Amino acid sequence: MKLPIIRQAYQNASTEQLETTLQVLESISEARGVSEEELNVIGELITNICGALEVHQLVAGGKRESEALNLFAQKVMGSIDK
């Protein structure tokens, strides 16, 4: 998870674009012949896209962008600590 990438994706892509990209990455990850290293990169991209989607959702719910990014980061860090 990288907040600068999540912020960039949030600011420059609609939820529809992010969802389409997510579907493509998930499809590629299921293809035969994808290496472990490639899966790790795809997984990181998927995590960042899901973060951007959640930020879109939080902003639509009334949060400011910075607050939404911080809430998402806290949620992820909280789940890692458990």
C-alpha positions as CSV (number, residue, x, y, z in Angstrom):
1,M,0.0,0.0,0.0
2,K,1.4,3.4,-1.0
3,L,-0.6,6.5,-0.2
4,P,0.9,8.6,-3.0
5,I,-0.1,6.0,-5.5
6,I,-3.6,5.7,-4.0
7,R,-3.9,9.5,-4.0
8,Q,-2.9,9.7,-7.7
9,A,-5.3,7.0,-8.7
10,Y,-8.1,8.6,-6.7
11,Q,-7.5,12.0,-8.2
12,N,-7.1,10.9,-11.8
13,A,-9.4,7.9,-12.3
14,S,-13.2,7.5,-11.8
15,T,-14.6,4.6,-9.8
16,E,-15.6,3.0,-13.1
17,Q,-12.1,3.2,-14.5
18,L,-10.6,1.8,-11.3
19,E,-13.1,-1.1,-11.2
20,T,-12.3,-2.0,-14.8
21,T,-8.6,-1.9,-14.1
22,L,-9.2,-4.1,-11.1
23,Q,-11.1,-6.6,-13.2
24,V,-8.3,-6.8,-15.7
25,L,-5.6,-7.2,-13.1
26,E,-7.6,-10.0,-11.4
27,S,-8.0,-11.7,-14.7
28,I,-4.3,-11.5,-15.5
29,S,-3.4,-12.8,-12.0
30,E,-5.3,-16.0,-12.8
31,A,-3.5,-16.7,-16.1
32,R,-1.2,-19.6,-16.4
33,G,2.5,-18.7,-16.5
34,V,2.3,-15.6,-14.3
35,S,5.4,-15.7,-12.1
36,E,5.5,-15.2,-8.3
37,E,7.2,-11.9,-8.8
38,E,4.5,-10.7,-11.3
39,L,1.8,-11.9,-8.9
40,N,3.4,-9.8,-6.1
41,V,3.4,-6.7,-8.3
42,I,-0.2,-7.3,-9.4
43,G,-1.2,-7.8,-5.8
44,E,0.3,-4.5,-4.8
45,L,-1.5,-2.7,-7.7
46,I,-4.8,-4.3,-6.7
47,T,-4.3,-3.1,-3.1
48,N,-3.6,0.4,-4.3
49,I,-6.6,0.4,-6.6
50,C,-8.9,-0.9,-3.8
51,G,-7.5,1.9,-1.6
52,A,-8.4,4.5,-4.2
53,L,-11.9,3.0,-4.5
54,E,-12.4,3.2,-0.8
55,V,-11.2,6.8,-0.8
56,H,-13.8,7.6,-3.5
57,Q,-16.4,6.0,-1.3
58,L,-15.4,7.9,1.8
59,V,-15.3,11.2,-0.1
60,A,-18.7,10.5,-1.6
61,G,-19.8,10.0,2.0
62,G,-18.7,13.5,3.0
63,K,-15.1,13.1,4.1
64,R,-12.3,15.4,2.8
65,E,-9.7,13.7,0.6
66,S,-7.0,14.0,3.2
67,E,-9.2,12.6,5.9
68,A,-10.3,9.7,3.7
69,L,-6.7,8.8,2.8
70,N,-5.8,8.9,6.5
71,L,-8.8,6.8,7.5
72,F,-7.9,4.2,4.9
73,A,-4.2,4.1,6.0
74,Q,-5.3,3.7,9.6
75,K,-7.6,0.9,8.7
76,V,-4.9,-1.0,6.8
77,M,-2.3,-0.4,9.6
78,G,-4.8,-1.6,12.2
79,S,-5.5,-4.8,10.3
80,I,-1.7,-5.4,10.0
81,D,-1.2,-5.0,13.8
82,K,-3.8,-7.6,14.6
